[in-house]
Structure formats: structure tokens, C-alpha cells
Amino acid sequence: MTAYKKLIVALLIVIFVLALWLTYVNQGTNQSTQDVTTNKDSLATTTELMTLVVYRQNKDEAALRDCGITYPEKIQVQQTTAVVDASLAYLFNDELVRFGDYQSVKIENGVAKVTINNPTDPAGLFISSLSSCESGHLLSVLEDTLTQYDSVTSVELYSPAGKIEF
């Protein structure tokens, strides 16, 4: 009977180890499938939000001494990997709406080349003829917002006709 008990105990240990191994293998397979499904679902839906920081003009400080003073503001946007684009879209729908319509951004060698279009002035002359305070406001908001990202070291403005110079 002792040999019989040892055989049963050994068989139970083998069954237990086998069951643990199968559980582990199934969890790995189910986890991979779940991750793929979750990723597909998160790409298909745009209801998930993320927090970004944009910089806005401090109008009280600007009126007293410096048109370029900005302050950070946290905003919620739909989750994206294009954070520079999302930041600009937000700013040109709110803070910078009077300067024109945001068209695109292209980052080359750390320079964010932001294209905006003013339908009444497609050559960008409106932007280039802004007062020093207005151009300071526009540039400081863009530079402070975009240079927070590692991929951006400076900002240039463009119209559909070419680079806008101040």
C-alpha cells in the first residue's frame, strides 16, 4: 500500500503541474487576444480622452507689460499620437481663431512648420502685418505650446503662399 500511495501522490502532483501549466498557457493566449481586441477597439472608437497642456495668453499681464506672457492650461482631447496637431487644432478653434484657419503642421529637424490660412488673405499678409503685440501673442502661444514636446525646438508660420515673416 505504501507504493500504491506514492504512485497516487506522484500522479496527483503530475496532474496538478499539468493543470497549472495549461492555465498559464491559456492565460497568455487569452491575454494576447484581449490586447489585440482592446487595441482594435481603441483605434475604432475615439471616445477616450487624454490630457494635453496648451499655453494661452495672460491678457491681464499682456495689457500691463508683456504681450508674450502665457500660462499653461490642461485640456482634454480625443486620444491621439498626433499631440502637436491636436494642440494646434484646439488653439486655432479657441485662443488663436482670429488669426486664421489651422491647416497643418510638419516637423522637420525640430522645426514645427505650422500652416494657417486666412480665407480673406491667402498670401498671409494679414499675419505678417500684425502689431508687435499681436504677433508676440501668436508666436508665444505657439512656441510655448509646441516646444514642450521633445520633437519641437522652434516654430515657423506658413500660409498657403509660403513662409510668413514678421
DOTORLUM-714906 format. One line per field, with one value per residue: residue number from 1; residue in one letter; x, y, z of N, C-alpha, C in turn. Coordinates in pm, 1 decimal. Each point is the difference from the previous one (the first is absolute). Example, Ala and Ser with C-alpha at 12.3 -4.5 7.8 and 13.67 -1.06 7.14 Angstrom:
k	c(1  2)
r	c(A  S)
n.xx	c(1319.0  -35.0)
n.yy	c(-569.0  105.0)
n.zz	c(780.0  -72.0)
ca.xx	c(-89.0  82.0)
ca.yy	c(119.0  119.0)
ca.zz	c(0.0  6.0)
c.xx	c(90.0  -77.0)
c.yy	c(120.0  109.0)
c.zz	c(0.0  73.0)
end
This chain:
k	c(1  2  3  4  5  6  7  8  9  10  11  12  13  14  15  16  17  18  19  20  21  22  23  24  25  26  27  28  29  30  31  32  33  34  35  36  37  38  39  40  41  42  43  44  45  46  47  48  49  50  51  52  53  54  55  56  57  58  59  60  61  62  63  64  65  66  67  68  69  70  71  72  73  74  75  76  77  78  79  80  81  82  83  84  85  86  87  88  89  90  91  92  93  94  95  96  97  98  99  100  101  102  103  104  105  106  107  108  109  110  111  112  113  114  115  116  117  118  119  120  121  122  123  124  125  126  127  128  129  130  131  132  133  134  135  136  137  138  139  140  141  142  143  144  145  146  147  148  149  150  151  152  153  154  155  156  157  158  159  160  161  162  163  164  165  166)
r	c(M  T  A  Y  K  K  L  I  V  A  L  L  I  V  I  F  V  L  A  L  W  L  T  Y  V  N  Q  G  T  N  Q  S  T  Q  D  V  T  T  N  K  D  S  L  A  T  T  T  E  L  M  T  L  V  V  Y  R  Q  N  K  D  E  A  A  L  R  D  C  G  I  T  Y  P  E  K  I  Q  V  Q  Q  T  T  A  V  V  D  A  S  L  A  Y  L  F  N  D  E  L  V  R  F  G  D  Y  Q  S  V  K  I  E  N  G  V  A  K  V  T  I  N  N  P  T  D  P  A  G  L  F  I  S  S  L  S  S  C  E  S  G  H  L  L  S  V  L  E  D  T  L  T  Q  Y  D  S  V  T  S  V  E  L  Y  S  P  A  G  K  I  E  F)
n.xx	c(79.7  109.6  36.1  -118.1  16.3  125.8  -51.7  -97.3  86.7  85.6  -103.5  -40.0  126.9  11.5  -116.1  40.4  122.7  -55.9  -85.6  101.0  71.4  -107.5  -18.7  129.3  3.6  -113.6  54.1  114.3  -66.6  -74.8  110.9  68.8  -97.4  -5.3  133.6  -1.7  -97.4  61.4  114.6  -64.4  -54.2  118.0  40.9  -97.7  14.1  -56.4  -61.6  114.9  16.6  78.5  93.2  -12.4  114.8  -79.2  58.4  -52.9  -44.7  81.5  -126.5  -9.8  90.5  -61.1  -111.6  62.3  57.5  -51.0  -6.3  120.8  -50.6  31.2  -105.3  40.3  -66.2  -51.7  0.6  -121.1  67.1  -52.4  14.5  128.7  71.7  -87.6  78.0  99.0  -48.6  -22.8  120.4  49.3  -63.4  32.8  126.5  -1.5  -57.5  98.6  111.5  29.9  -128.0  28.8  102.1  -97.3  -5.9  11.7  105.7  126.8  72.5  121.7  53.4  95.2  86.7  -107.6  -19.9  -94.0  -31.0  -58.9  -92.4  -24.4  -129.8  9.3  -123.8  0.6  105.1  -15.7  47.6  -80.0  -37.7  -120.5  48.5  64.8  -120.0  -0.6  -60.1  98.8  -101.7  -71.4  108.8  30.7  -127.5  -13.4  117.2  -25.7  -126.4  36.6  97.7  -68.1  -103.7  61.2  76.6  -115.2  -21.9  55.8  -95.7  -34.7  87.2  -68.6  -58.4  -48.2  -45.6  -98.7  -18.0  -111.0  28.2  28.6  126.4  -50.9  43.4  50.1)
n.yy	c(-118.2  -1.9  -98.0  -54.0  39.7  -43.9  -103.8  -5.7  19.1  -81.0  -84.1  26.1  -14.6  -105.4  -43.2  29.5  -47.9  -103.7  -2.2  21.4  -91.0  -76.7  27.0  -14.0  -107.0  -38.7  38.5  -47.5  -104.5  -10.5  24.5  -74.8  -87.3  12.5  2.5  -94.3  -60.2  20.9  -33.3  -100.6  -29.2  20.7  -67.8  -86.6  14.6  117.0  -79.3  -66.3  61.9  98.2  25.4  119.9  62.3  104.8  96.1  81.8  106.0  56.8  23.3  -29.7  -96.5  -46.7  35.7  -57.7  -114.7  -118.2  22.0  -42.4  53.7  -125.9  -78.7  -107.6  -74.1  -83.3  -74.9  -37.2  -92.5  -35.6  -121.1  37.7  -41.2  70.7  7.9  20.4  -84.9  -81.8  34.6  -4.9  -112.4  -32.9  40.6  -52.7  -82.3  52.4  -10.3  -71.7  -14.6  115.9  -82.5  -87.3  -79.9  -83.6  -17.4  17.0  -102.3  38.8  -104.4  89.8  -90.4  -30.1  36.8  53.3  -43.8  104.5  -61.1  130.1  5.1  119.3  -47.9  108.0  -71.6  -76.2  117.0  13.5  99.3  -46.5  -120.9  21.2  57.0  -100.7  59.2  63.4  56.5  17.6  34.3  78.1  35.0  10.0  60.1  75.4  11.2  17.4  85.5  62.2  -8.0  31.0  92.1  -21.2  -27.1  -116.8  -24.7  101.3  71.4  17.9  117.5  -37.1  117.6  -65.3  61.5  -21.1  131.0  -38.6  16.2  13.6  118.8  23.8)
n.zz	c(0.0  54.9  -81.6  29.6  126.9  -11.9  -66.3  87.0  98.9  -61.6  -22.8  122.6  34.3  -81.8  44.2  120.4  -22.9  -60.0  100.5  82.0  -66.1  -9.3  127.0  21.9  -78.3  54.5  115.5  -41.5  -47.3  108.9  67.7  -84.5  0.7  131.9  3.1  -91.9  65.7  114.4  -60.1  -59.1  118.8  56.9  -105.0  17.6  131.7  0.3  85.5  -5.6  115.6  -34.9  88.0  -52.9  -14.9  -3.1  -67.3  87.5  -64.8  85.0  -27.2  129.8  -3.5  -109.3  60.8  101.9  -50.8  -25.1  -130.6  33.1  109.9  28.5  9.2  65.7  -86.3  87.4  -111.0  -31.4  -66.8  -117.1  48.4  -9.7  -103.1  -69.8  108.7  -85.0  -87.8  100.4  44.7  -123.6  -24.2  123.5  -10.4  -122.7  84.1  72.6  63.8  -107.3  21.8  53.3  16.5  -6.3  -103.7  100.9  -80.3  41.8  42.7  -27.3  62.4  -25.3  40.0  68.7  -126.4  76.9  -120.9  56.8  -73.2  -12.7  -12.8  -52.0  -10.5  78.9  43.5  -109.5  -29.1  104.6  -81.1  29.1  1.8  -113.0  -9.3  83.7  100.1  59.8  61.3  -110.9  -67.8  104.8  2.7  -131.0  -11.5  105.7  -38.7  -128.2  24.8  94.1  -82.2  -112.5  57.1  60.0  -128.7  28.7  -87.5  80.7  -74.5  -114.5  -28.9  -117.6  -44.6  -59.6  -116.7  -69.4  8.5  123.5  37.5  122.4  -36.0  119.5)
ca.xx	c(-79.7  85.4  38.2  -122.7  -21.6  103.4  -37.6  -115.4  50.2  78.5  -95.3  -68.8  95.5  12.1  -126.4  -2.4  96.9  -56.1  -111.4  59.0  62.3  -107.2  -58.9  96.1  -0.3  -127.8  -2.3  83.5  -73.7  -115.7  48.9  38.1  -122.8  -67.8  75.7  -25.6  -136.6  -2.7  65.3  -88.8  -112.0  42.5  21.6  -128.2  -78.1  77.5  -62.6  96.0  61.0  132.7  27.3  111.1  19.6  18.4  30.9  -89.9  49.0  -49.9  -45.5  24.0  143.1  29.0  -45.0  86.3  141.5  63.1  -99.7  38.2  -13.2  -99.3  -15.6  -41.8  -135.8  -24.3  -121.3  -33.5  -23.4  -10.7  129.8  70.1  145.7  33.4  -27.9  27.1  -115.6  -115.9  18.9  -23.9  -142.3  -68.9  32.5  -58.1  -145.2  -29.8  91.1  58.9  -97.6  -4.0  116.2  -22.3  -35.4  112.7  -2.3  84.5  130.8  102.4  117.4  123.7  120.2  -37.9  -76.9  -141.9  -43.3  -144.3  -66.5  -132.0  -59.5  -102.6  -70.6  -2.5  136.9  74.0  144.5  54.8  39.6  -67.7  81.0  130.7  -14.9  -54.8  78.3  100.9  -67.5  -78.1  91.1  59.8  -101.6  -9.8  123.0  28.2  -93.7  43.5  131.0  -9.4  -76.8  63.5  135.1  -5.5  17.6  141.0  28.0  -7.8  89.7  -40.4  -125.2  -8.6  -136.0  -14.1  -130.6  8.2  91.2  139.5  36.1  -44.2  104.8  -48.0)
ca.yy	c(118.2  116.5  27.3  43.4  138.2  81.8  12.7  91.1  134.0  42.4  26.6  124.7  110.1  16.9  59.6  135.9  77.6  9.9  94.9  133.3  34.7  30.3  127.4  103.4  11.1  59.1  141.6  70.3  5.1  88.1  136.5  50.8  24.4  113.2  119.6  32.9  49.7  130.9  94.5  26.3  79.8  136.1  68.4  18.5  99.9  117.8  57.4  10.1  132.3  14.9  135.9  72.5  134.2  106.6  127.5  107.2  131.5  59.0  130.6  102.8  31.9  56.7  139.4  79.8  9.7  -86.0  -68.6  -138.6  -81.0  -105.7  -88.8  -133.5  -44.8  -139.5  -21.0  -138.4  -23.1  -141.3  -64.7  0.8  6.7  127.3  98.0  134.0  32.5  17.2  126.6  109.9  1.0  60.3  142.9  76.3  1.0  75.7  112.0  62.2  -7.4  122.8  8.1  -78.9  -140.9  -93.1  -95.7  -117.5  19.9  -94.6  17.7  -35.0  34.0  72.4  120.6  -22.1  91.0  8.0  69.5  53.6  64.3  99.5  1.6  133.1  38.7  -124.8  22.2  12.9  137.7  40.0  -47.3  67.2  141.5  15.5  84.0  -77.7  -68.0  -110.7  -104.2  -57.8  -89.6  -117.8  -80.3  -54.2  -110.1  -114.3  -49.2  -59.7  -124.4  -103.9  -37.5  -91.1  -134.0  -26.1  3.9  137.3  97.4  134.0  5.7  91.8  13.2  -1.4  9.0  -82.2  64.0  -11.9  35.7  131.1  69.7  114.8)
ca.zz	c(0.0  2.9  -138.5  -65.8  43.4  -63.4  -140.5  -5.9  31.6  -116.0  -107.1  34.2  -20.5  -145.0  -47.1  51.1  -78.5  -134.1  6.5  14.0  -127.9  -94.8  41.4  -37.5  -145.9  -40.4  38.3  -97.6  -125.4  18.6  17.7  -131.5  -74.7  61.1  -34.1  -139.5  -7.6  64.2  -89.0  -112.7  49.3  29.7  -127.1  -66.8  69.4  35.6  118.0  108.4  5.3  57.9  45.1  -59.9  52.5  -98.2  64.6  -41.7  37.7  122.9  -48.7  101.8  -4.6  -131.9  -0.1  87.2  -31.1  -100.8  -83.7  -19.4  121.5  -13.3  114.9  -44.7  30.0  -35.5  -78.1  -32.1  -142.6  -32.6  6.2  -127.2  6.1  -65.5  104.4  -52.1  -83.1  88.2  71.6  -93.5  -34.0  113.1  9.8  -110.0  17.1  120.7  26.4  -118.4  -109.3  -80.0  -87.8  -120.2  13.0  6.5  -109.9  21.8  60.7  -44.5  84.4  -70.1  76.4  120.3  -32.0  -28.9  -106.1  17.4  -110.2  28.8  -116.2  23.0  -128.3  -60.2  -34.3  -15.2  -9.2  135.0  29.0  123.0  112.3  2.6  33.2  134.3  91.0  72.5  110.7  -56.2  -48.1  120.4  56.4  -86.4  5.2  133.7  24.9  -80.7  44.8  133.8  -9.0  -81.5  43.6  114.5  -55.4  -29.9  -143.4  -49.9  63.1  -43.8  -76.3  -113.0  -52.3  -145.3  -63.2  -121.0  -95.3  43.4  136.9  48.4  74.1  78.3)
c.xx	c(85.2  43.6  -120.3  -28.8  101.8  -33.5  -116.5  45.0  79.4  -91.8  -76.7  90.1  14.7  -125.0  -7.4  93.5  -51.3  -114.4  51.3  60.3  -105.9  -67.9  89.8  -1.1  -129.1  -9.9  82.1  -72.0  -118.3  43.0  38.0  -122.7  -71.6  72.3  -27.5  -139.2  -9.2  64.7  -88.6  -115.7  43.2  31.1  -132.2  -83.6  90.3  -59.7  96.1  69.3  139.6  19.2  121.8  12.6  19.4  29.5  -89.7  59.8  -63.0  -36.7  21.8  145.7  36.8  -37.7  93.7  144.1  52.1  -105.1  28.4  -13.3  -113.4  -10.2  -48.0  -143.1  -13.9  -132.8  -19.6  -28.6  -16.2  140.0  61.5  150.1  48.7  -29.1  26.2  -120.1  -123.6  9.5  -31.3  -147.4  -80.0  23.7  -66.5  -153.0  -40.0  88.3  44.7  -94.1  3.5  117.4  -15.9  -36.3  126.5  -14.4  79.7  125.2  92.3  123.9  121.4  118.7  -30.5  -80.9  -143.1  -43.2  -152.3  -59.3  -139.2  -49.8  -104.5  -72.2  -5.5  138.6  87.4  152.3  64.0  41.4  -64.7  85.3  131.6  -11.3  -64.6  84.9  99.8  -63.0  -79.3  90.4  71.1  -93.7  -5.1  122.6  25.7  -92.4  44.1  131.6  -8.8  -74.5  79.7  137.8  0.0  20.3  144.3  34.9  3.2  93.9  -34.0  -122.9  15.0  -144.0  1.5  -144.8  6.7  98.5  146.9  19.9  -45.4  111.7  -61.7  103.4)
c.yy	c(126.3  37.6  52.7  146.0  93.6  23.4  97.8  143.4  54.7  35.4  129.3  122.0  28.5  67.3  146.8  90.5  20.9  101.4  143.1  47.5  37.8  132.7  115.8  23.6  66.0  146.7  82.4  15.3  94.0  144.4  60.5  32.9  121.3  129.5  42.9  57.2  138.5  104.1  33.2  87.3  143.3  76.7  32.9  107.8  116.5  68.1  12.0  135.3  -7.0  146.9  54.3  134.1  93.9  126.9  107.1  132.5  43.0  144.2  111.9  43.8  67.2  147.5  89.0  10.1  -85.5  -80.1  -149.1  -88.6  -100.8  -77.4  -135.3  -30.4  -144.5  -9.2  -148.9  -8.6  -149.7  -59.1  -9.9  -8.4  130.3  114.9  143.3  47.7  26.4  131.7  119.0  10.4  65.5  151.3  82.6  -6.1  85.1  124.1  74.5  6.5  124.2  14.0  -80.6  -143.4  -84.7  -103.3  -126.3  39.0  -109.7  27.7  -52.0  49.7  87.6  126.0  -38.7  105.7  -2.8  80.9  41.0  74.5  99.5  15.1  137.1  47.4  -124.5  17.7  18.5  140.1  52.7  -37.5  77.2  147.9  21.8  96.2  -87.9  -76.7  -120.8  -112.4  -66.7  -98.9  -129.8  -89.6  -58.6  -115.8  -124.8  -58.0  -67.9  -132.8  -108.5  -41.5  -82.5  -145.0  -17.2  15.0  141.7  90.5  143.3  -10.2  102.1  0.2  7.5  27.2  -92.6  57.0  -10.5  45.3  141.8  58.4  117.1  109.6)
c.zz	c(0.0  -141.3  -77.2  36.1  -65.6  -147.3  -16.0  27.5  -118.2  -116.3  26.0  -21.2  -149.3  -55.3  43.9  -80.8  -142.3  -3.8  13.6  -132.0  -103.7  33.6  -42.2  -150.8  -47.6  37.7  -96.7  -132.1  11.6  14.7  -134.3  -82.0  55.0  -34.9  -143.2  -15.1  60.9  -90.1  -119.3  44.0  26.5  -127.6  -67.4  68.2  39.8  122.9  117.4  -7.6  58.5  37.0  -71.9  70.8  -118.4  78.4  -59.1  45.2  131.3  -33.2  102.1  -1.1  -131.7  -4.4  81.8  -47.6  -113.2  -75.3  -14.5  121.6  -19.0  131.0  -51.5  41.1  -45.2  -73.5  -22.3  -149.9  -21.6  -7.2  -139.6  23.3  -62.9  96.1  -45.6  -81.6  86.5  77.0  -89.4  -38.2  112.1  4.6  -109.8  -2.4  118.5  7.2  -126.1  -119.7  -89.2  -96.1  -128.1  33.0  0.7  -110.9  30.3  76.8  -51.4  83.6  -74.9  81.1  121.3  -24.4  -33.4  -100.5  -3.8  -115.1  43.8  -123.2  47.5  -132.8  -66.7  -41.2  -13.7  -9.3  137.1  36.4  127.4  120.9  8.0  35.9  137.0  81.5  74.1  115.3  -51.1  -49.2  117.5  66.5  -78.9  14.1  137.8  33.6  -76.4  51.3  136.5  -3.8  -70.2  49.2  128.0  -44.7  -44.0  -147.8  -57.0  78.2  -39.4  -89.1  -113.2  -49.6  -151.5  -37.1  -121.1  -103.0  41.1  143.3  33.4  84.8  76.9  -3.3)
end
